[in-house]
């Protein structure tokens, strides 16, 4: 498939700097979009390096345990090595063996590593839709992933299970609030993209989490102040059109205090 993609040329450029190559596969009639994504390549590279480092450290610990005589039987050594490789996907990077005198040795599998590095950041999207070009197909898949992620969050154990409501009306209200949260998340993600911010949704929410409405009682006078977020939080607020944080007005229409005026509230 990758060879076929190379034969079809550079492909269509994508907004993230990647490219999408449309590879038809006769006689089945299916289309396959081969996507090269710099963002995904950077992510997969970082994850690979992290896994390799952790796996190497764990194999070195196992090697020291065998050398010290704490592990002796081949069965136990093999079980421990297999567990390490499974935990860190180390079979992609390392091989191991027992020497005739029972010592544990491991080495970098450069052939497998080179093969894996060649396809980092590359993924395949199948489709039978003939009305979308390669770029539109990639965008449609990304929207689908956003919906699936939202559904997972919506039905996750922290969001909706178990529902302790006793009436259908309260269950529907709970679901409505959860769906509203998903809708607001999508709107925030769109606003961040339009503002040119590359913050992930979780990062953006964490950036504005420190915002609080604080009520103080100073010499019998009630003050209402809003805490200010950091630079990332301020950028998120500007992206959604909020340029100045002001506390909610009192229902009785009290005048601003000197402290509020000094803070520009």
Long-range contacts (C-beta under 8 A, 24 or more apart in sequence): 1-32, 1-34, 1-124, 2-34, 2-119, 2-122, 4-34, 5-34, 11-36, 11-134, 12-133, 12-134, 12-135, 13-135, 14-135, 14-138, 18-121, 20-134, 20-135, 20-137, 20-138, 21-134, 22-133, 22-134, 29-128, 30-126, 30-127, 30-128, 31-126, 31-127, 31-128, 31-129, 31-130, 31-137, 32-124, 32-125, 32-126, 32-127, 33-124, 33-125, 33-126, 33-127, 33-134, 33-137, 33-138, 34-122, 34-123, 34-124, 35-122, 35-123, 35-124, 35-125, 35-138, 36-121, 36-122, 37-121, 37-122, 37-123, 38-121, 39-121, 40-120, 40-121, 40-123, 41-120, 41-121, 41-122, 42-121, 44-120, 44-121, 45-117, 45-120, 45-121, 48-92, 48-93, 48-116, 48-117, 48-120, 51-88, 51-89, 51-90, 51-93, 52-88, 52-90, 52-93, 54-88, 55-84, 55-85, 55-87, 55-88, 55-89, 55-90, 55-93, 55-94, 56-94, 58-84, 58-87, 58-88, 59-84, 59-90, 59-94, 59-96, 59-106, 62-104, 63-103, 63-104, 63-105, 63-106, 66-102, 66-103, 66-104, 67-103, 67-104, 71-104, 72-102, 74-98, 74-102, 77-104, 81-106, 92-116, 146-186, 146-189, 150-182, 150-185, 150-186, 153-182, 154-178, 154-179, 154-182, 188-236, 188-240, 191-239, 191-240, 192-236, 192-239, 194-239, 195-235, 195-238, 195-239, 197-235, 197-236, 197-239, 199-232, 199-235, 199-236, 203-232, 204-232, 204-236, 207-232, 207-233, 207-235, 207-236, 208-233, 208-236, 208-237, 211-245, 213-247, 213-248, 218-259, 221-257, 223-257, 223-259, 223-260, 224-248, 224-250, 224-260, 225-259, 225-260, 225-263, 225-265, 226-265
